[in-house]
Amino acid sequence: MKILKGDLIHYTLNGHFDVIIHGCNCFCSMGAGIARLIRDKFPNAYQADLKTDMGDKHKLGTYSQARIKINGNIFTIVNGYTQYDFSGRSVLVDYGAVQKLFARIKKQFADQRIGYPKIGAGLAKGDWEVISDIINRELQGEDHTLVELG
């Protein structure tokens, strides 16, 4: 895993990534964190989320996607369903869903430049050490980068 400091959306708009992934809940809200920024900046990504079944636990480990074309850049936004709910006191991220999601990402987006934030480790309260181990294992051999706010 490569690590960059900065803004994932800014890097993407400047042609740094072919695919960006962010974590979502299963309730089609995209109402907080980077999901909200993506929803507001890229309405097509939010529309892809809204086409899924709201509250369906079977979405865990899957994703919806939107192909974006802006200023000569073309990239895909992946709405990864890594948590069921969006509130609660306990850990919300589902580590099994993270593993299934990134296994799917490897198959679908092999040989592309992939960027992501600390999926599941912010508002979803997950352990980044556990999550980063899963990502590194599932994306072994791929060009993938964590973009940390900085």
Sequence and secondary structure as in RCSB ss.txt:
>XXXX:A:sequence
MKILKGDLIHYTLNGHFDVIIHGCNCFCSMGAGIARLIRDKFPNAYQADLKTDMGDKHKLGTYSQARIKINGNIF
TIVNGYTQYDFSGRSVLVDYGAVQKLFARIKKQFADQRIGYPKIGAGLAKGDWEVISDIINRELQGEDHTLVELG
>XXXX:A:secstr
 EEEES HHHHHHTT  SEEEEEE TTS   SHHHHHHHHH HHHHHHHHTS TT GGGTT EEEEEEEETTEEE
EEEEEE BS S  SS  B HHHHHHHHHHHHHHSTTSEEEE  TTTSTT   HHHHHHHHHHHTTTSEEEEEE  
